[in-house]
């Protein structure tokens, strides 16, 4: 089994992109970005693609995959 973690906040900050800028580029609200970063919402794969394109970070680099024993 695997656990997949989204590293959006970490990568967004490294790319020097604000939540507001990311939201605007993705055509989403800043509050949605905030909820995703706090693990209160689960983004679709399409939204992960939008996050990737807007922040210039490869989609694979937005994900952290752990094998659960």
Backbone as CSV, one residue per row, in Angstrom:
resi,resn,N_x,N_y,N_z,CA_x,CA_y,CA_z,C_x,C_y,C_z
1,UNK,0.836,-1.186,0.000,0.000,0.000,0.000,0.879,1.247,0.000
2,UNK,0.321,2.302,-0.531,1.049,3.558,-0.624,0.228,4.706,-0.064
3,UNK,0.927,5.702,0.421,0.305,6.944,0.865,0.893,8.055,0.001
4,UNK,0.044,8.905,-0.541,0.493,9.997,-1.405,0.225,11.318,-0.695
5,UNK,1.278,12.109,-0.589,1.185,13.411,0.074,1.472,14.507,-0.950
6,UNK,0.680,15.551,-0.930,0.886,16.683,-1.824,1.797,17.698,-1.131
7,UNK,2.863,18.095,-1.802,3.820,19.050,-1.242,3.649,20.429,-1.880
8,UNK,2.424,20.856,-2.054,2.136,22.092,-2.760,2.734,23.310,-2.064
9,UNK,2.505,23.447,-0.776,2.979,24.636,-0.061,4.500,24.741,-0.127
10,UNK,5.173,23.642,0.156,6.639,23.618,0.136,7.179,24.050,-1.233
11,UNK,6.649,23.462,-2.283,7.134,23.763,-3.637,6.707,25.157,-4.097
12,UNK,5.522,25.593,-3.674,5.046,26.932,-4.036,5.952,27.992,-3.434
13,UNK,6.328,27.805,-2.183,7.203,28.765,-1.505,8.593,28.772,-2.152
14,UNK,9.115,27.586,-2.468,10.421,27.515,-3.142,10.401,28.203,-4.503
15,UNK,9.256,28.145,-5.181,9.116,28.795,-6.489,8.802,30.289,-6.353
16,UNK,8.681,30.757,-5.102,8.388,32.161,-4.798,7.067,32.618,-5.430
17,UNK,6.060,31.770,-5.269,4.720,32.058,-5.777,3.775,32.156,-4.578
18,UNK,2.995,33.222,-4.503,2.041,33.365,-3.403,0.790,32.527,-3.678
19,UNK,0.021,32.286,-2.635,-1.256,31.584,-2.806,-2.152,32.366,-3.764
20,UNK,-2.177,33.671,-3.615,-3.040,34.507,-4.462,-2.621,34.416,-5.930
21,UNK,-1.324,34.459,-6.181,-0.828,34.364,-7.561,-1.124,32.996,-8.149
22,UNK,-0.879,31.952,-7.360,-1.158,30.588,-7.816,-2.646,30.433,-8.125
23,UNK,-3.470,30.939,-7.232,-4.923,30.850,-7.434,-5.339,31.550,-8.720
24,UNK,-4.797,32.725,-8.957,-5.136,33.486,-10.166,-4.703,32.730,-11.421
25,UNK,-3.478,32.192,-11.411,-2.968,31.458,-12.569,-3.749,30.174,-12.834
26,UNK,-4.294,29.584,-11.767,-5.041,28.318,-11.893,-6.539,28.535,-12.055
27,UNK,-6.979,29.795,-11.991,-8.404,30.117,-12.045,-9.163,29.449,-10.892
28,UNK,-8.588,29.590,-9.697,-9.166,29.046,-8.468,-9.169,30.162,-7.430
29,UNK,-9.776,29.888,-6.280,-9.746,30.881,-5.210,-8.531,30.641,-4.314
30,UNK,-8.107,31.717,-3.672,-6.987,31.607,-2.728,-7.378,30.713,-1.555
31,UNK,-8.630,30.761,-1.155,-9.071,29.931,-0.026,-9.021,28.440,-0.391
32,UNK,-9.288,28.103,-1.659,-9.173,26.703,-2.098,-7.726,26.244,-2.004
33,UNK,-6.790,27.078,-2.470,-5.369,26.748,-2.387,-4.984,26.533,-0.928
34,UNK,-5.440,27.413,-0.063,-5.146,27.306,1.370,-5.675,25.999,1.952
35,UNK,-6.902,25.645,1.598,-7.496,24.402,2.122,-6.753,23.177,1.606
36,UNK,-6.302,23.208,0.360,-5.519,22.092,-0.182,-4.200,21.970,0.578
37,UNK,-3.531,23.100,0.796,-2.250,23.081,1.502,-2.379,22.603,2.941
38,UNK,-3.530,22.841,3.553,-3.743,22.399,4.938,-4.388,21.020,5.020
39,UNK,-4.494,20.348,3.886,-5.052,18.996,3.824,-6.540,18.935,4.177
40,UNK,-7.247,20.029,3.946,-8.678,20.052,4.199,-9.476,19.714,2.946
41,UNK,-8.820,19.827,1.784,-9.420,19.465,0.492,-8.438,18.584,-0.258
42,UNK,-8.970,17.664,-1.046,-8.148,16.802,-1.886,-8.318,17.250,-3.332
43,UNK,-7.217,17.706,-3.948,-7.342,18.193,-5.321,-7.464,17.046,-6.323
44,UNK,-8.093,17.327,-7.435,-8.171,16.358,-8.520,-6.813,16.321,-9.233
45,UNK,-6.609,15.307,-10.048,-5.383,15.246,-10.839,-5.296,16.441,-11.787
46,UNK,-6.414,16.864,-12.303,-6.450,18.032,-13.189,-5.965,19.281,-12.449
47,UNK,-6.378,19.439,-11.194,-5.932,20.590,-10.414,-4.448,20.491,-10.077
48,UNK,-3.951,19.287,-9.829,-2.513,19.110,-9.602,-1.747,19.522,-10.857
49,UNK,-2.291,19.187,-12.017,-1.683,19.606,-13.283,-1.668,21.135,-13.379
50,UNK,-2.758,21.780,-12.993,-2.818,23.242,-13.020,-1.792,23.842,-12.056
51,UNK,-1.679,23.271,-10.845,-0.689,23.748,-9.873,0.711,23.647,-10.467
52,UNK,0.983,22.543,-11.111,2.286,22.292,-11.715,2.603,23.330,-12.793
53,UNK,1.678,23.531,-13.703,1.892,24.482,-14.792,2.048,25.912,-14.280
54,UNK,1.285,26.272,-13.274,1.319,27.640,-12.751,2.579,27.927,-11.937
55,UNK,3.101,26.921,-11.262,4.276,27.143,-10.407,5.580,26.744,-11.082
56,UNK,5.491,26.086,-12.244,6.698,25.663,-12.946,7.389,24.480,-12.301
57,UNK,6.632,23.704,-11.541,7.162,22.532,-10.852,6.569,21.278,-11.496
58,UNK,7.411,20.309,-11.794,6.937,19.060,-12.408,5.896,18.408,-11.492
59,UNK,4.816,17.865,-12.047,3.770,17.250,-11.216,4.313,16.184,-10.261
60,UNK,5.270,15.390,-10.724,5.839,14.348,-9.855,6.508,14.966,-8.627
61,UNK,7.108,16.144,-8.809,7.781,16.805,-7.694,6.806,17.407,-6.686
62,UNK,5.541,17.514,-7.054,4.523,17.996,-6.114,4.027,16.881,-5.201
63,UNK,4.375,15.645,-5.529,3.879,14.494,-4.771,4.998,13.820,-3.995
64,UNK,4.675,13.342,-2.820,5.592,12.543,-2.016,4.877,11.222,-1.780
65,UNK,5.494,10.140,-2.213,4.862,8.825,-2.141,5.598,7.955,-1.139
66,UNK,4.848,7.453,-0.157,5.410,6.614,0.901,4.835,5.206,0.767
67,UNK,5.682,4.234,0.910,5.201,2.847,0.958,4.862,2.540,2.411
68,UNK,3.656,2.037,2.614,3.196,1.682,3.952,3.391,0.186,4.121
69,UNK,4.068,-0.170,5.178,4.328,-1.596,5.430,3.174,-2.274,6.109
